[in-house]
Amino acid sequence: MNNLIIFAHPNLTTSTANSKIIENLKASNLNFKIRHLDTLYDSYKIDVNKEQLELSNADNIILQFPFYWYSCPASLKNWIDQVLTFNFAYGPEGDKLKGKNLILSFTIGGPAESYTPLGYNHFPVSDLIKPFEQTAYLCQMNYLPPIFTHRMIYIPGVYNIKEEVEERANLHAQKLITLLRDLGINA
């Protein structure tokens, strides 16, 4: 199977969690291609034809990102806006993504209890990611259960312990790798 990881992180050199997840994915024996949007398109000008070709050739699409302000980083939103076009991803002739699997894999800085009606974020994560789910449905994709992990931010001396964040990132990556293996992605 052809598998595509669309990765968005504006500053991977300062990342603890997402860099560890990508490191684990690269070390696995899975068959996939990683497209780091912030490296490929630092000016936010997307090569739409190239990206649509990559999507067309993929059977499974994984969006990997840190959860920023209840959504994805700007580079991924820009990519979605430019690449998932009328008559490619949706519309009368827009069936190029039909039947492909979409998997969200993302990290969240805050604790799980903050994503409850009484928590400071007020809404469960499942509510906040509805736009991604609807995008999958509009594009006739199979929306698979997302993989996400809380408390994935490390600020030295302020927030979390680096080794604990790295361990959570390793576990997150293993969940994703297991899902991909279960789907037969390493075939």
C-alpha positions in Angstrom: 0.0 0.0 0.0 1.1 3.6 -0.6 0.9 5.7 2.5 1.4 9.4 2.9 2.2 11.3 6.1 1.4 15.0 5.8 3.4 16.5 8.6 3.0 20.1 9.8 5.2 21.6 12.5 6.6 25.2 12.1 9.7 24.6 14.2 10.7 21.0 14.4 14.1 21.8 16.0 12.3 22.9 19.2 9.8 20.0 19.2 10.0 17.3 21.8 6.9 15.2 21.0 6.4 15.5 17.3 10.1 15.1 16.5 10.1 11.9 18.6 7.0 10.6 16.9 8.6 11.2 13.4 11.8 9.6 14.7 9.9 6.5 15.7 8.0 6.3 12.4 11.3 6.5 10.5 12.8 3.7 12.6 9.8 1.4 12.0 9.8 -0.9 9.0 6.6 0.6 7.6 6.2 1.7 4.0 5.4 5.4 3.9 6.4 8.8 2.6 6.7 11.9 4.9 6.0 15.3 3.5 7.0 18.0 6.0 5.0 21.0 4.8 7.0 23.6 6.7 10.2 22.5 5.1 8.7 22.0 1.6 6.7 25.3 1.6 8.2 27.8 3.9 6.6 30.6 1.8 3.2 28.9 2.0 3.0 28.6 -1.8 2.0 25.0 -2.3 2.7 23.0 -5.4 -0.9 21.9 -5.8 -0.3 19.6 -8.7 2.5 17.8 -6.8 0.5 17.4 -3.7 -2.6 16.2 -5.5 -0.4 13.6 -7.3 0.9 12.4 -3.9 -2.6 12.1 -2.6 -3.8 10.3 -5.7 -1.1 7.7 -5.3 -1.7 7.2 -1.6 -4.1 4.6 -0.1 -3.8 6.0 3.4 -3.3 9.6 4.5 -2.0 10.5 7.9 -2.1 14.1 9.1 0.6 14.5 11.8 0.6 17.8 13.7 0.6 19.6 17.1 -2.8 20.8 18.1 -2.6 24.6 18.0 -5.4 26.9 19.1 -7.9 24.1 18.8 -6.9 23.2 15.3 -3.8 22.5 13.2 -0.8 24.7 12.4 -1.2 27.3 9.6 0.9 25.3 7.1 -1.6 22.4 7.3 -4.7 24.6 7.1 -3.1 26.3 4.1 -2.3 22.9 2.5 -5.9 21.8 3.0 -7.3 25.0 1.5 -5.1 24.9 -1.6 -4.9 21.2 -2.3 -8.4 19.8 -1.5 -10.0 21.6 -4.5 -13.3 21.4 -6.2 -13.5 18.5 -8.8 -10.4 17.0 -7.2 -11.4 16.3 -3.6 -15.1 17.0 -3.8 -17.7 18.1 -6.3 -19.3 16.4 -9.4 -15.9 15.0 -10.5 -14.1 15.2 -7.1 -13.6 11.6 -6.4 -9.8 11.4 -6.3 -9.8 10.7 -2.5 -12.8 8.4 -2.4 -12.2 5.3 -0.3 -8.8 6.4 1.0 -8.3 6.3 4.8 -7.7 9.5 6.7 -6.0 9.3 10.1 -5.4 12.2 12.4 -2.3 11.9 14.6 -1.7 14.9 16.8 -0.2 16.0 20.0 -2.0 18.3 22.6 -0.1 20.4 25.2 -2.9 20.5 27.8 -4.1 17.8 30.1 -7.1 15.6 29.2 -9.2 17.1 32.1 -8.9 20.5 30.5 -10.9 19.3 27.5 -14.2 18.8 29.4 -17.2 21.1 30.1 -15.7 22.1 33.4 -12.1 22.3 32.1 -10.5 25.5 30.9 -10.9 24.4 27.3 -14.6 23.6 27.8 -15.0 21.2 24.9 -13.9 17.6 24.3 -11.3 17.1 21.6 -13.8 15.1 19.6 -15.9 18.3 19.2 -12.9 20.5 18.2 -11.7 18.2 15.4 -15.2 17.9 13.7 -14.0 20.1 10.8 -11.4 17.4 9.9 -14.0 14.7 10.2 -16.4 16.6 7.9 -13.5 17.2 5.4 -13.0 13.5 5.2 -16.7 12.9 4.6 -17.0 15.6 2.0 -14.0 14.0 0.2 -15.6 10.6 0.5 -12.7 9.3 2.6 -12.9 6.8 5.4 -12.4 8.8 8.7 -10.5 6.5 11.1 -10.4 7.1 14.9 -7.8 9.7 15.6 -4.7 9.1 17.6 -3.9 11.9 20.0 -2.0 12.3 23.3 -2.2 15.0 26.0 0.5 16.7 28.0 2.9 16.7 25.0 4.5 20.1 25.6 7.8 20.6 27.3 8.9 24.0 28.6 12.1 23.6 30.7 11.4 24.3 34.4 7.8 25.3 33.7 5.7 22.6 32.1 6.2 18.8 32.1 9.4 16.7 32.3 11.2 16.1 29.1 11.7 12.4 29.6 8.0 11.9 30.4 7.0 13.8 27.2 9.4 11.7 25.2 7.9 8.5 26.7 4.4 9.7 25.8 5.6 10.5 22.3 7.1 7.0 22.0 3.8 5.5 23.1 1.8 7.7 20.7 4.1 6.6 17.9 3.6 2.9 18.8 -0.2 3.4 18.7 0.1 4.8 15.2 2.5 2.1 14.1 0.2 -0.6 15.5 -2.8 0.9 13.7 -0.9 1.1 10.4 0.2 -2.5 10.8 -3.3 -3.6 11.6 -4.4 -1.8 8.4 -1.8 -3.7 6.4 0.1 -0.6 5.6 3.4 -2.3 5.8 2.5 -4.6 3.0 
